[in-house]
Amino acid sequence: MDDQERIVKTTGSSSAWAQTLSDQWSNFWEVRTAREKMLLTWGGAVLAVAIGYSVLWQPAAAGRARLRENLPAMQRQLAQMTAQADEARALAGAAASVAPGGQALKDALTASLSDHGMPGAQVQLIGTTAQVQMKNASFPAWAAWLDDVRKQYKVQVVEAHITALKADGQVDLTASLQPANTH
């Protein structure tokens, strides 16, 4: 039985396949001369070193060099972002304590109403107070909007007139808002 027939007959079992492969390698190696064995051994060693270098060492070394070059720039960016984050926290605290007034309050309320899906509202300035009038408005949506602007713009409701409509949750309303620090 030649080697080709043995391979075809033993492919069903992995241990038999390994045995066949081992037998083939032994047959190949036994017929080599001492010089050929030495050349194949050294050639295999050189090939293993070349593959190890090109697959493992060279990419790792290139990556280390690239990181070494980029590290100072990344450290500067981190320091800059940290400083900006600290500045943003400081400014957020300062901005949170300043409530808009006058035309700025009217513009802020109008934009906020539009953002919350209530563009039909009318906003008027009466002194330091902003008066909001809405017809056939959703009360839950208005209450959510009011809570949002109360927190965001530091306003308080000075006066409100709300009339329930026949449709559930719908109201006509007039509310007067002013900055919380103005009395």
VMD Tcl script that draws the C-alpha trace (Angstrom):
set ca {
  {0.00 0.00 0.00}
  {1.59 3.30 -1.00}
  {1.42 6.57 0.96}
  {-1.43 8.05 -1.08}
  {-3.70 5.05 -0.39}
  {-2.80 5.15 3.30}
  {-3.76 8.85 3.51}
  {-7.10 8.27 1.79}
  {-7.96 5.29 4.02}
  {-7.01 6.95 7.34}
  {-8.63 10.36 6.95}
  {-11.62 9.28 9.04}
  {-9.72 9.35 12.35}
  {-7.70 12.30 13.65}
  {-5.26 10.09 15.58}
  {-4.80 7.94 12.50}
  {-4.21 11.09 10.46}
  {-1.61 12.28 12.97}
  {0.06 8.87 12.85}
  {0.15 8.98 9.05}
  {1.63 12.45 9.10}
  {4.23 11.32 11.62}
  {5.07 8.29 9.46}
  {5.46 10.45 6.37}
  {7.74 12.86 8.21}
  {9.84 9.96 9.52}
  {10.15 8.51 6.02}
  {11.12 11.90 4.61}
  {13.69 12.57 7.35}
  {15.28 9.10 7.28}
  {16.24 9.30 3.59}
  {18.07 12.63 4.08}
  {21.83 12.74 4.40}
  {23.49 14.33 7.43}
  {24.32 17.45 5.38}
  {20.73 17.80 4.16}
  {19.43 17.34 7.73}
  {21.79 20.09 8.95}
  {20.74 22.45 6.13}
  {17.03 21.78 6.75}
  {17.45 22.30 10.50}
  {19.33 25.58 10.09}
  {16.98 26.70 7.33}
  {13.98 25.96 9.56}
  {15.56 27.85 12.44}
  {16.28 30.87 10.23}
  {12.74 30.71 8.83}
  {11.27 30.49 12.37}
  {13.33 33.51 13.47}
  {12.30 35.48 10.36}
  {8.63 34.68 10.89}
  {8.88 35.43 14.62}
  {10.51 38.77 13.88}
  {8.07 39.81 11.15}
  {4.92 38.64 12.91}
  {5.70 39.31 16.57}
  {8.69 41.55 17.20}
  {8.59 44.10 14.37}
  {4.90 45.14 14.77}
  {5.32 45.42 18.54}
  {8.48 47.51 18.17}
  {6.82 49.76 15.59}
  {3.80 50.19 17.85}
  {6.01 51.08 20.81}
  {7.89 53.66 18.72}
  {4.63 55.18 17.48}
  {3.27 55.37 21.04}
  {6.53 56.87 22.28}
  {6.21 59.61 19.62}
  {2.50 60.27 20.29}
  {2.58 60.08 24.09}
  {3.73 63.68 24.77}
  {1.03 65.07 22.47}
  {-1.60 62.87 24.11}
  {-0.44 63.99 27.56}
  {-0.75 67.64 26.49}
  {-4.24 66.96 25.13}
  {-5.23 65.28 28.39}
  {-3.94 68.21 30.42}
  {-5.80 70.64 28.16}
  {-9.05 68.64 28.37}
  {-8.73 68.42 32.15}
  {-8.23 72.18 32.38}
  {-11.21 72.76 30.08}
  {-13.39 70.41 32.14}
  {-12.41 72.25 35.34}
  {-13.18 75.59 33.67}
  {-16.53 74.28 32.40}
  {-17.48 73.12 35.91}
  {-16.55 76.53 37.32}
  {-18.48 78.37 34.61}
  {-21.51 76.09 34.96}
  {-21.76 76.98 38.63}
  {-21.48 80.69 37.86}
  {-23.97 80.51 34.96}
  {-26.50 78.56 37.04}
  {-26.77 81.44 39.50}
  {-27.51 84.07 36.80}
  {-31.15 84.27 35.70}
  {-31.98 85.98 32.41}
  {-34.18 89.02 32.58}
  {-36.09 91.31 30.23}
  {-35.88 90.52 26.51}
  {-33.39 87.69 27.17}
  {-35.97 85.97 29.42}
  {-38.70 86.41 26.79}
  {-36.46 84.99 24.05}
  {-35.38 82.09 26.27}
  {-38.98 81.21 27.17}
  {-40.15 81.46 23.55}
  {-37.33 79.18 22.37}
  {-37.98 76.74 25.21}
  {-41.71 76.57 24.41}
  {-40.88 75.84 20.78}
  {-38.35 73.17 21.81}
  {-41.00 71.49 23.98}
  {-43.53 71.35 21.13}
  {-45.67 74.32 22.18}
  {-44.99 76.91 19.47}
  {-48.47 78.49 19.63}
  {-47.81 80.13 22.99}
  {-47.66 83.89 23.26}
  {-44.98 85.44 25.46}
  {-45.16 89.12 26.45}
  {-42.99 91.26 28.68}
  {-44.69 93.28 31.38}
  {-41.94 95.04 33.32}
  {-39.66 92.33 34.71}
  {-42.38 89.68 34.32}
  {-42.89 87.46 31.30}
  {-46.52 86.51 30.68}
  {-47.21 83.23 28.87}
  {-50.64 82.65 27.28}
  {-51.71 79.37 25.75}
  {-55.03 78.12 24.35}
  {-56.00 74.43 24.24}
  {-52.64 73.37 25.69}
  {-51.73 70.01 27.20}
  {-51.52 70.51 30.95}
  {-48.94 67.71 31.52}
  {-46.73 69.15 28.75}
  {-47.06 72.65 30.22}
  {-46.26 71.40 33.74}
  {-43.15 69.58 32.44}
  {-42.08 72.71 30.53}
  {-42.64 74.89 33.59}
  {-40.53 72.61 35.76}
  {-37.77 72.67 33.13}
  {-37.66 76.48 32.81}
  {-37.90 76.87 36.57}
  {-34.71 74.86 36.94}
  {-32.94 76.12 33.83}
  {-33.73 79.86 33.92}
  {-34.36 80.29 37.67}
  {-37.86 81.67 37.21}
  {-40.85 81.43 39.50}
  {-44.56 81.59 38.84}
  {-45.95 84.84 40.25}
  {-49.51 84.37 39.04}
  {-51.35 81.72 37.04}
  {-54.89 81.38 35.71}
  {-55.74 77.94 34.37}
  {-59.10 76.88 32.94}
  {-59.82 73.22 32.27}
  {-61.38 72.39 28.91}
  {-63.79 69.54 28.10}
  {-61.04 67.42 26.55}
  {-59.08 65.57 29.23}
  {-55.75 67.23 30.06}
  {-56.37 70.29 27.86}
  {-56.37 73.79 29.38}
  {-56.36 77.48 28.57}
  {-53.80 79.26 30.72}
  {-52.10 82.53 31.48}
  {-49.03 82.46 33.71}
  {-46.72 85.22 34.83}
  {-43.08 84.27 35.38}
  {-40.22 86.33 36.71}
  {-36.63 85.68 37.68}
  {-36.44 84.13 41.13}
  {-34.06 86.80 42.48}
  {-36.43 89.69 41.52}
  {-39.23 90.45 44.00}
}
mol new
graphics top color blue
foreach p $ca { graphics top sphere $p radius 0.5 }
foreach p [lrange $ca 0 end-1] q [lrange $ca 1 end] { graphics top cylinder $p $q radius 0.2 }
display resetview
